Amino acid sequence: RVGARRPRSYVRGWMSTTELIVLFARGTEEGAARSVVEKAGARIRRRMRSDHEDQVMLLVKVATDKRSNAEQELTRAPGVIHVEVNGADYSIS
């Protein structure tokens, strides 16, 4: 259907996605943080507010079937101090 709305979980070819919140160590540059997320196969939705100006927190989407691998890769990545599923379902839509 022309003009039909995509399901909320749709992300460019992914029908089932999970959102993760990724928190980086204070002083990590945003460009470096974004590179880490993209390398893990996730897509950045937006930068979230954090308690500290010099701390990057990103809301990202990952295909549900790749969530476990992405979480593991992000958790081991330099500069990442916390990864969690967006259980509160913060959204930008």
C-alpha positions as a printed Julia matrix, in Angstrom:
93×3 Matrix{Float64}:
  0.0     0.0    0.0
  1.27    3.42  -0.88
  1.7     5.57   2.19
  1.23    2.66   4.58
  2.99    3.1    7.9
  5.74    0.68   8.75
  5.44   -1.31  11.94
  7.19    0.37  14.85
  9.86   -2.33  14.9
 10.85   -1.72  11.26
 14.42   -0.59  10.61
 15.53   -0.69   6.96
 14.99   -4.34   6.21
 14.85   -5.57   9.8
 11.35   -6.6   10.82
 12.14   -7.5   14.42
 14.46   -5.22  16.36
 15.54   -4.58  19.92
 16.69   -1.27  21.32
 19.77   -1.08  23.51
 21.09    1.74  25.64
 24.88    1.95  25.49
 26.78    4.05  28.03
 30.39    5.03  27.42
 33.09    6.1   29.85
 33.38    9.8   30.56
 35.66   11.46  28.04
 34.87    9.05  25.17
 34.35   11.12  22.04
 30.98   10.77  20.35
 32.55    9.82  17.01
 34.47    6.98  18.65
 31.32    5.81  20.45
 29.34    5.8   17.22
 32.06    3.77  15.48
 31.96    1.14  18.24
 28.17    0.81  17.91
 28.26    0.55  14.12
 31.05   -2.05  14.25
 28.82   -4.17  16.52
 26.13   -4.15  13.81
 23.72   -1.8   15.55
 22.13    1.37  14.19
 22.13    4.56  16.17
 18.72    6.08  16.87
 19.92    9.05  18.9
 22.2    10.34  21.6
 20.5    10.31  24.97
 20.97   12.72  27.84
 23.33   11.53  30.52
 24.23   12.88  33.95
 27.54   14.23  32.64
 28.16   16.45  29.63
 31.33   14.55  28.76
 29.62   11.14  28.78
 28.05    9.64  25.66
 24.91    7.5   25.97
 23.36    6.15  22.76
 20.0     4.58  22.01
 20.63    1.96  19.32
 18.65   -0.65  17.39
 19.8    -4.13  16.55
 18.07   -7.03  14.82
 16.51   -9.18  17.54
 18.21  -12.32  16.26
 21.61  -10.56  16.54
 21.0    -8.96  19.93
 23.07  -11.4   21.97
 26.13  -11.05  19.74
 25.81   -7.27  19.59
 25.46   -7.02  23.38
 28.55   -9.18  23.9
 30.59   -7.2   21.39
 29.51   -3.88  22.86
 30.17   -5.0   26.43
 33.75   -5.97  25.49
 34.41   -2.83  23.44
 36.84   -0.25  24.79
 35.11    2.67  26.44
 31.77    0.93  26.98
 30.83    0.76  30.64
 27.22   -0.44  30.42
 24.79   -2.0   27.92
 21.14   -2.71  28.65
 17.96   -3.5   26.78
 15.68   -0.5   26.53
 13.04   -1.98  28.78
 11.34    1.36  29.31
 10.92    1.64  25.53
 12.16    5.21  25.27
 11.31    6.3   21.77
 11.8     9.17  19.39
  8.63    8.54  17.39
